[in-house]
Amino acid sequence: MKTRFWQLLSTLLFSLAILPGSASAAGYTQTKYPIVLVHGLFGFDKLGPVEYFYGVPAALRSGGAQVYVTTVSGANSTEVRGEQLLSQVRQILAATGAAKVNLIGHSHGGPTARYVASVRPDLVASVTSVAGVNKGSKVADILSGAIPNTSNALGNALASLIGILSGNKGLPQNAGASLASLSTAGSLAFNSRHPQGVPTSACGEGAYQVQGVHYFSWSGAQPYTNVLDVGDPALAAISLAFGGVKNDGLVSSCSSHLGKVIRDDYAMNHLDEVNQFVGIVNLFETSPVTVFRQQANRLQGLGL
């Protein structure tokens, strides 16, 4: 009788230990291939104590994932940034011995990751676009049509300064090229050369898998989310450029679509999506860190 009791107790404890999402579950974010994070416009890996993907790498690693945070030009064309990312992907694969990587890009990081998957699909298991500018941004349209050369120079200077402060100086900066890439016209031209995963309808889903690469996307749709976040008033004001179309302050929900759309209506703005500013996000929405963890687990389930 005692032996039977201990057998049942052992079975129960083991079952609890392997339940998905349980506190003791090991490897919830442990993907087959390394996860590679790609920042957006004026981005960085770490600026002093502030990570671009604030708290995300540690949260993914805590569940078993191999995570690499890349650095490309803060301001440049998608192709230039894409070639820089491709070089780092090769380095990651050489260092880890992995055959492929899972790319997750925010904002301009979305198209940047797509470029790598398009030119070297053999090196990429998946691309996840987080508020990616996949069909252009009205904000970029306005700025690219109105910005004089002096503002372009200021944009270059800002990107260079961020590079210096984050310890990544020396990367070429071209604010005009970045705006051209992020504009509607520039995005459509890029999509004609690299169409993988891009929806053919105005606001639908794209192909879930192309040339062995899986495509996903998610985004927010609430420009103002927390009164304590210093960036929210600016994003709320900028969001007016979209004329009432659902957006996160910089990118419309429909433009963010790529492959399988996980959600395009999180109560997050463009900074919240990467847990900025320093974790000050909407208290009444799923934590963006949790969304990243869920995506890693989704990739794990697909054997990626």
Residue pairs with C-beta under 8 A, 6 or more apart in sequence:
16 22
16 24
17 24
17 25
18 25
19 25
20 28
20 297
21 28
26 64
27 63
27 64
27 300
28 63
28 64
28 293
28 296
28 297
28 300
29 59
29 60
29 61
29 62
29 63
29 64
29 65
29 293
29 296
29 297
29 300
30 63
30 64
30 65
30 296
30 300
31 65
31 66
31 102
31 296
31 299
31 300
31 304
32 125
32 300
32 303
32 304
33 98
33 99
33 100
33 101
33 102
33 125
33 304
34 65
34 66
34 67
34 68
34 92
34 96
34 98
34 101
34 102
35 60
35 65
35 66
35 67
35 68
35 101
35 102
35 104
35 296
35 299
36 67
36 68
36 69
36 70
36 88
36 89
36 92
36 101
36 102
36 103
36 104
37 52
37 53
37 56
37 57
37 67
37 68
37 69
37 70
37 104
37 105
37 106
37 109
38 70
38 72
38 85
38 103
38 104
38 105
38 106
38 109
38 110
38 112
38 113
39 45
39 52
39 53
39 69
39 70
39 71
39 72
39 74
39 105
39 106
39 107
39 109
40 105
40 106
40 107
40 108
40 109
40 110
41 74
41 75
41 107
41 108
41 178
41 182
42 74
42 75
42 158
42 159
42 162
43 52
43 72
43 74
43 106
43 107
43 108
43 109
43 162
44 52
44 71
44 74
44 162
44 163
44 165
44 166
44 168
45 51
45 52
45 69
45 70
45 71
45 166
45 168
46 52
46 69
46 166
47 162
47 165
47 166
48 165
50 278
51 57
51 69
52 69
52 106
52 274
52 276
53 69
53 106
53 274
53 275
53 292
54 274
54 275
54 276
54 278
54 279
55 275
55 279
55 289
56 274
56 275
56 288
56 289
56 292
57 67
57 69
59 289
59 292
59 293
60 67
60 292
60 293
60 296
61 67
63 293
63 296
63 297
65 296
66 96
66 98
68 88
68 92
68 101
70 85
70 88
70 89
71 88
71 166
71 168
71 171
72 81
72 84
72 85
72 88
72 112
72 171
73 80
73 81
73 84
73 159
73 171
73 172
73 173
73 174
74 158
74 159
74 160
74 162
74 163
74 171
74 173
75 155
75 156
75 158
75 159
75 173
75 174
75 175
75 177
75 178
76 171
76 172
76 173
76 174
76 177
76 178
77 174
77 177
77 178
77 180
77 181
78 108
78 111
78 112
78 115
78 181
78 190
79 115
79 181
79 190
80 172
80 174
80 177
81 108
81 112
81 115
82 111
82 112
82 114
82 115
82 116
82 119
83 115
84 171
85 103
85 112
85 113
85 115
85 116
86 115
86 116
86 119
86 120
86 123
89 101
89 103
89 116
89 120
89 123
89 124
90 123
92 98
92 101
93 99
93 100
93 101
93 123
99 123
100 122
100 123
100 124
100 125
100 304
101 123
101 124
101 125
102 124
102 125
102 126
102 128
102 299
102 304
103 113
103 116
103 117
103 124
103 126
103 127
103 128
104 113
104 127
104 128
104 130
104 292
104 295
105 111
105 112
105 113
105 114
105 127
105 128
105 129
105 130
105 132
106 130
106 131
106 132
106 273
106 274
107 130
107 131
107 132
107 133
107 250
107 251
107 270
108 132
108 133
108 178
108 181
108 182
109 130
109 132
110 127
110 129
110 130
110 131
110 132
110 133
110 134
110 217
110 256
110 258
111 129
111 132
111 133
111 134
111 181
111 187
111 190
111 194
113 124
113 127
113 128
113 129
114 127
114 129
114 132
114 134
114 194
114 196
114 197
114 258
115 190
115 194
116 123
116 124
117 124
117 127
117 196
117 213
118 193
118 194
118 196
119 194
121 196
121 210
121 211
121 212
121 213
122 212
124 213
125 212
125 213
125 214
125 299
125 304
126 213
126 214
126 215
126 216
126 299
126 302
126 304
127 197
127 213
127 214
127 215
127 216
127 258
127 259
128 215
128 216
128 217
128 218
128 295
129 197
129 215
129 216
129 217
129 218
129 256
129 258
129 259
130 217
130 218
130 219
130 273
130 274
131 218
131 219
131 220
131 248
131 250
131 251
131 256
131 270
131 273
132 217
132 219
132 251
132 256
132 258
133 140
133 182
133 187
133 251
133 255
133 256
134 187
134 191
134 198
134 217
134 255
134 256
134 257
134 258
135 184
135 187
135 188
135 191
135 198
135 254
135 255
135 257
136 182
136 183
136 184
136 185
136 186
136 187
136 188
136 255
137 182
137 183
137 184
137 250
137 251
137 252
137 255
138 184
138 241
138 242
138 243
138 252
139 238
139 241
139 250
140 179
140 182
140 183
140 184
140 186
141 183
141 184
141 185
142 241
143 179
144 176
144 179
144 180
144 182
144 183
144 186
147 155
147 175
147 176
147 179
151 175
152 175
152 176
153 175
154 175
155 173
155 175
155 176
155 178
155 179
156 173
156 174
156 175
158 175
159 173
159 175
160 169
160 173
163 169
163 170
163 171
163 173
179 186
180 186
181 187
181 190
187 255
191 198
196 206
196 207
196 210
196 211
196 213
196 215
197 206
197 207
197 208
197 210
197 213
197 215
197 258
197 259
198 206
198 258
199 205
199 206
199 257
199 258
200 206
202 254
203 253
203 254
203 257
204 257
205 257
205 259
205 260
205 261
206 215
206 257
206 258
206 259
207 215
207 259
208 214
208 215
208 259
208 260
209 215
209 259
214 259
214 260
214 299
214 302
214 304
215 258
215 259
215 260
216 258
216 259
216 260
216 261
216 262
216 295
216 298
217 256
217 257
217 258
217 259
217 260
217 261
217 262
217 264
218 256
218 261
218 262
218 263
218 264
218 266
218 273
218 291
218 295
219 248
219 251
219 253
219 256
219 263
219 264
219 266
219 268
219 273
220 248
220 265
220 266
220 267
220 268
220 269
220 270
220 272
220 273
221 246
221 247
221 248
221 253
221 264
221 265
221 266
221 267
221 268
222 248
222 266
222 267
222 268
222 269
222 282
222 285
223 232
223 235
223 236
223 238
223 239
223 247
223 248
223 249
223 269
223 270
224 232
224 233
224 235
224 236
224 269
225 232
225 267
225 268
225 269
225 272
225 281
225 282
225 285
226 232
226 280
226 281
226 282
226 283
228 280
229 271
229 272
229 277
229 280
229 281
230 277
231 269
231 271
231 276
231 277
232 269
234 249
235 248
235 249
235 250
235 269
235 270
235 271
236 249
238 249
238 250
239 247
239 248
239 249
239 250
242 252
245 252
245 253
245 254
246 252
246 253
246 254
246 264
246 265
247 253
248 256
248 268
248 269
248 270
248 272
248 273
249 269
249 270
249 271
250 270
251 270
253 264
253 265
254 264
256 264
257 264
262 295
262 298
266 272
266 273
266 285
266 286
266 288
266 291
267 282
267 284
267 285
268 281
268 282
268 285
268 288
271 277
272 281
272 282
272 285
272 288
273 288
274 288
275 281
275 287
275 288
275 289
281 287
281 288
